[in-house]
Amino acid sequence: MSRLKFLSHFSSHTGSAMIGGVIQLITITVMAGIYGPQAFSALAAFMAMSHALAFFTSLNLGGYTISLTARLERMNFASTLVTGTILFTCIALMLCSVAWIAVPAHWLPTGILILPFYAAAQAFSSIFFGLHLAAARTFWAAAALLLRPTLFFAIALLFQWLHPAAITLIASVVLAEVLVCLMLYTGLAGTERDQIFRLSLARWRVSWRRHHKFYLTGGLGSYLSNLAMNTPILLGGWIMTPTQMGNFALALRLMSAPVRMIGAPIGAIVNRSIARHYRDEQAIGRKIFVTYGLGVLIGMVGFALLAYLLRAFEYLLPTDWVEMTDYAPVVFCAGVFLFATSTIGFLPLLIKNLWFLTIWSTGRILGLSCSMLAVIAMDLAPITFLGLFATVEICASLVFVAGNTLKLKSQGRI
């Protein structure tokens, strides 16, 4: 791939990701205002649970690993991922069915029986998206990033007109993901569509045995990292009322949007530069850290501005959402440090330090779990959990940066 073609491919994908992120942020905020905090709380719990079920699909390896796989192995690898996704989706469906029968309804997220199908649709989308990226079909990849939030907005408005309830908001997300998945599948070449659905449990078992170390390091580490991002929602539902949870979830959503939209492109630039220095066996120059520092500064200014705007225009918010302005500052404080971490995204993968990613993500989950238990045991206010959440995220970000910096120094890369 020529340098010009690579830059065009990168800019179109990154640009679509940022524009799609803006559309998604606007869409989810408008839907939150229309449906209210209780429905938004149910949606947040449903989507967080779908990330937990990702373990039963493809271990969150789809798009990332397919794009790195050699061309001759790509289709075989995608086929084994599809086989594993279908197998574990069936297992997840059985587990959710048992939980729906045996567990009290108020302990379960709304729409639990469609959770496995949503997780499967996400896994298939990731696999198909990775195949498009690997073949440099930027049109389909860009279309998926823009279509997902647009479809959700249109479907949610229609369902709200028919029956405004939490389940219809959740159904909008699921249906939008399924349609995007079908669109990506349609865009595949005919040979690709034929090969990826050549299911074989024997081949999947052989692939697992051959690559089990990678699954248990890169796959598990990536999965735990994603799960840690959703842990505050999963735990917050135990100690907050639905209204409080909806306010917290929206504040968290507002916090994560700039992290993904701005942090991801900066992280891609930083990681690509570090990878090139590793390939050429060169020390990492100061320019990379200057880029990293500028990204963090932009994030800090953006979060401070967002918190100020929420406070300044609090009187314009519906009464049900005013409580969000109390939660937002402490959530955004954690967001600044989370943004700092996101700008060096997959650095552990580049320095072959996958166990650090696994241990670090596990530490975040345990820290948040201990925070929730402390709030319950000491009968503290839910706002205390947010303070502990911010503390855990700040400490985790500092550990992440420090751990990777020490690793780079020990290798003589700095």
N, C-alpha and C positions, 0 to 999 in steps of 0.2 A: 504494500500500500504506500503510495507516494506521500510525501510530507503534506502537500496541499490537500490531498484527499482525506488524510487523517485529520487535519485541522477542521476541514469542512464537516466531517463525520462527528467529531467531538463537539463542535460548536452547535450543530443542529440538535444533537441529543441533549446537551447541557441547556441550550436555550429552551427547548421544549419542556425539560424538567422544571425549569424555573417558572415558565409561563403556566404550566400545568399546576405547579404548586400555588401560584397566586390564585388561579381559578378555584382550586380546591379549598384554599383558605377562605375565600369569599363565599363559596358555596356552603361550606360547613357552618360558617357563622350565620348566614341567612337562614339555613335550615334549623339551627339552634334557636334562633329568634322565633321562628314560626311554630316549632313543635314544643319548645319549652325545656327547662332543665331536666325534668324527670325522663322524658323520652331521650334526650341527649345522653343522660346517664346510662340508660339501657343500651344505647348504641355504642358508647365507649366501652362498656363491659363486654359486649358482644365482640367487638373488634379486637380487644385485648385478649379475649379467650381464643380467638382465631389464631393469634400468634403463638399461643401456648400449644394449639393443635398442629402447628407447623411441624412439630417434631414427628407427627404421625404421617407426614406427607413426604417432603423431600429434604428434610433437615436444613431448609433454607439455602440450599446449594445451587438451585436451578440456574438462574441467569448468570451469576458470577462465575461459576466453574465452567459452564458451557463456553463462555467467551474466552476462557483460557485453555480449553482443550484443543489438542491438535486436530486438524481438519479431518483426517481419516478416522479418528476415534470419536468425533463429536456426535454423530448420529447414534452410535452404539451407547454412548454415555447418556444421551437424552432419552433413549428408549428404556434404559434401566431406571432412570429417574421416574419416567411415566409409570413403569411397572410398580415401583415402590410406592408411588403416590396413590395408585388405585388400591394396592394391598392395604396400606395403612389407613386410607380413608374408610375402608370397610371396617377395620378394627375400631377406628374412632367413632363411627356411626353406632356400632354395637355398644361401646362404652357410654356414649351420650344417651342412648335409648334406655340403658340400665339406670343411669343417673336420673333420667326424667321420670322413671317409675318409682325409684327407691328413695330419692332425695327430696326434701321439702321444696316446694316451688320457689319460695322466696330466697333460697340459697343459690338458685341457678340463674344464669343470664337469660333474658328473653330470647326465644327462638333457638334454644340449644340444639334442637333436632336438625336445624339446617346449618349448624356450625361446621360439621365435617365437609359439607358440599362447598361452603364458602372457602374453607381452608384449601380444599382441592382445587377450586377455581383459581385461587391465588398461586398455588404451586404450578398449575398448568400455564398460567399467564407468565410466570417467571421463566419457565422452560422455553415457551414459544418466544418470549421477548429476548432471551439469551441467544436463540438461534438466529433471530433477525439481526441482533447486534453483531454476532460472529460473522455473518455474511455481509455486514455493512449495509443492510437495508434500512437506512435511517428514516425513510418515509413511514414505514410501519411502526418502528419504535417510537418516533415522534408522535404519530397519530394516537398510539395507545396512551401516552402520557397526557395528551390533551383531551382525549375522548372520555377517559374514566371520570373526572370530575364533572364534565359537561353532561354526560348521561345521568350521573347521580342527581344532579340538580333538576333535570327535566323529569325524571321518574319520581323523585321525591315530591315535586310540586303536584304531579298528577295524583299520586297516592294520598297526599295531604288533602286534596280536594275530595277524593273518594271516601277516605276514612283516616282522619288525623289521630294516629296512635303510634306507640313506640315500635310495634311490630312492622308497621308499614314503612317507617324510617329505616329499619334494619333490612326489610325486603328490598328497598331501593338500592342499598349498598350491594347486596348480594346480586341482584339482577344486573346492575351496572358492571360488576366484575365478570359475570358470566358472558355478557355481550362483548366486553373487551377481549376476553379469552377467545371467543369465537372469531372475532375480527382478526386477532393475531394468528390464529390457526388457519384461517382462510388465506392469509398472506404468505404462508409457507409454500415452498415449491412442492410440486406433486410428489416427487421422490421423498421429500422430507416428511410429508403427511403419511406416506405409506410406511416408512421405516420406523418412525417414533412410536407407532402403535403396534409394532411387532412384539407383543408382550411375551416375556419368558421369565418365570420364577427361577429357573435353573441359572440363566445368565445373570439375573439380579443377585442371586446367592454367590455366584463366582465373583462378581464385581465387588460385593461387600467384603468377601474374604481377601481379595487382592488389595482393596483400598481402605480397609477398616481403620487403619491408623489416621488416614486423612479425614475420614468421617468423624472419628472420635476427637480430633483436634480442631481442624478447620471448620467442619460442619457443626460440631457441638459448640465450639466457641462462638461461631456466628449466631447460632440459635440462642444461646444464653445471653449474648449481647442484645439481641432483639427482644428477648423475654424481659430483660432488665429494664428496657425502655417502657414496657407495658406493666411492670410490676406495681407502680404506684396506683394505677387504675384498679388492678385486681385486688390490691390490699385495701385501698380507700373505700371500696364498697362495703367492707365489713364494719367500718367505724363512722361512716358518714350517712346522713339521710340522702334519699334520692335527689332532693333539691341541692343539697350541699355538693353531692357527687357530680351533678351536672355542671355546677359552677366551676368546680375544680377541674373537671375534664375539659371544659372550654378554655380555661386559662392555660392548661397544659398543651392544648392544641395550638393556641396562639403562640405559645413558647416554642413548640417543636417546628412550626412552619418555617421561620427564618433559619433555624438550625439546618434543615434539610435543603432549603432553596439556595442559601448562600454558602453554607459550610461544605456541601457536597462538591460544587465546582472547585472551590479553593483546595479541598482535600484531594481532588483528582489531580490538580496541578502539582501539589506538594508531593504526593505519592509517586506520580510519574517521574518527577525530577529525581527523587530518591532512588527509584528503581533504575534509572539510567546511570546514576553514580555507582550503584552496586554492580551493574553489568560492566562498566568500564573500570571498576576497581579504583574509584576516586573517592576522596574525602568529600563529605557534604559541605558545600559552601554556605556562607552567611545569607545569601540571597533567599534560600529556602526558608530560613527562620524569620527573615524580614517579611516574606509573604505571609507566613503563619501569624506573625505579630500584627500585621495589618488586618488580617481576617478577624482576629480576636477583637481588635479595636472597633472595627465596623460592627461586629456583633454586639459589643457593649453599648455603643451609641444607639443601635437599633432597638435593643431591649429597653434602654432607659427612655427612649422616645415613646415606645409603645405603652409603657407603664404610665408615663405622664399623660398621654392622650386618653387612656382609660379613666384616669382620675379627673381630668379636665371635663370630659363629656359624660361623666357618670349619670348626670341628670337626664340624659337622652335614652338610657338603657331601660328596658322594661323592668318592673319591680322584681320579678323573679330572678333577674340576672344581676342586680346591683351587688349581691354578695360576692360576685366574681372579682370585683375591684379590691376586696379585702384579701382574696387569695392570690391575685396576680403578682404583686411585688415579690413575695417570697419565692413563687414559682419561677419568675423571670430571673431572680438572683441565681437560682440553680441553672437556668437556661444559659446564662453567660458562660459558665464553666463547661456546661455540656457542649456549647458551641465551640469552645476551645478544644475540646476532645475530638469533636467531629471533624475538625479541619485536618486531623492527621489520621482519619478513618481507619484504613486497613494496614497501618504501619506495622503491627505485629506480624501480619502475613508476609510483608516484604522482608522483615529481618528474621524470618523463620523462628518466631517466638510465639507459636500458636497456644502453647500451654498458658502463657501469660494472659492472653485474651480470655481463655476459659476460666482461670482462677480469678481474674479481675471481675468478670461478669458475675461469677458466683458470689464474690464478696459484696457486690452491689445488691444482689437479690437478698442475701442474708442480712445486710445492713438495713434494708427497707423492711424486711420481715420483723426484725428485732424492734424497729421503730413502731410498727403497728402493735406488736405485743406489749410494748411499754405503754402505749396510749390506752390499750384495753385494761391492762393490769392496774394502772394508776388512775383510771377513769379521767383521763385528760380530755381537753377539748379537741375537736378534729383539726383546728388550726395548728395545734402542736405537732400533729403528724406532718403538716406541710413544712414546718420549720425543720423537723428531723429529716424529711425528704430532701430539702435543700442542702442540709449539712452533709448527708450521705453522698449526694451528687457532686458537691464541691470537692469533698475529700477524694472521691473516686477519680475525678478529673485530674486532680493534682498527682495522684498516684500513677495514673495512666501516663501523663507527660513525663514524670520523673523516671518511671520504670523504663520507658522506651529511650529516653535520653541517656540513661546509664548504660543500656544495652548498646547503643550506638557508640558511646565512648569506649566501652570495653572492646569493641571491634575495630577501633581506630577510625571510625567513619566521621567523627567530628574533630 
